[in-house]
Amino acid sequence: DGDDATVLSDMRNAYSTVYTRRTFTADPSSIGGLELTVDYDDGFIVYLNGPEVARRWAPGVIGEPAPHDALATASHEASAGPSGNPPEVIDISAHVGLLVAGDNVIAVQGLNAGLGSGDFSLIVELRPGNAAPQAPRDPLPASGGTGAPTDTQMCVTVSDANLDPLEVTFFGHETPAGPSPP
C-alpha cells in the first residue's frame, strides 16, 4: 500500500493474522478520555491491559478472541491503498478506567481477508483526549424560569452493528428565553 515500514514477505499464503503489543506509561488521573486511530487492511481487534476495546471486520462477537488463523470478515483498504479509506478514529473513552498508573499494554491482532492477499497494513495510535461532556444534571429551567439553558452540550456517538460510525444530522431550533407564549 505504500505505507509499509515493516514488510512481512513470508505472510502471503502462510498466515492471516499478526499480533503486536506495546507497553506505555500513563497517569490515569490526568486522562479524561482515549482516542484510537487505526489505519488498516483488512481488520483488527484492540485490547487495552487485557480486555477488548475495539474491533473492525473481525469474526466473532465483542469480547470473544479471534483464532490465530482467523480471516477478516470483509476487505478493507488502508489509506494508502488504491481505493483507500481514511484512518478510522474511534473514541474509546468508555475504557479509560482500564488504565493503571505506570505501565500499560495495548495489544492488537491484525487480520487479513485471505491467505493469498498481497497486502496487509496496521498502523495504530492511542492518544489521551478529553472526556465527553457530562449531561446537565437538571436540564429543566428553575422553578418560575422559562426557556432552556443555552449552554447545554450534547455528545452522541452513533454506529451500526459492526461499530462503524454513521453520519448523523440533528435538526432543531433555539427557544429564546423569556415568557412563554399563552
C-alpha positions, 0 to 999 in steps of 0.5 A: 500500500505504500505505507509499509515500514515493516514488510512481512514477505513470508505472510502471503499464503502462510498466515492471516493474522499478526499480533503486536503489543506495546507497553506505555506509561500513563497517569490515569488521573490526568486522562479524561478520555482515549482516542484510537486511530487505526489505519488498516487492511483488512481488520483488527481487534484492540485490547487495552491491559487485557480486555477488548476495546475495539474491533473492525471486520473481525469474526466473532462477537465483542469480547470473544478472541479471534483464532490465530488463523482467523480471516477478516470478515470483509476487505478493507483498504488502508489509506494508502491503498488504491481505493483507500479509506481514511484512518478510522478514529474511534473514541474509546473513552468508555475504557479509560478506567482500564488504565493503571498508573505506570505501565500499560499494554495495548495489544492488537491482532491484525487480520487479513481477508485471505491467505493469498492477499498481497497486502496487509497494513496496521498502523495504530495510535492511542492518544489521551483526549478529553472526556465527553461532556457530562449531561446537565444534571437538571436540564429543566429551567428553575422553578418560575424560569422559562426557556432552556439553558443555552449552554447545554452540550450534547455528545452522541456517538452513533454506529451500526452493528459492526461499530462503524460510525454513521453520519448523523444530522440533528435538526432543531431550533433555539427557544429564546428565553423569556415568557412563554407564549399563552 
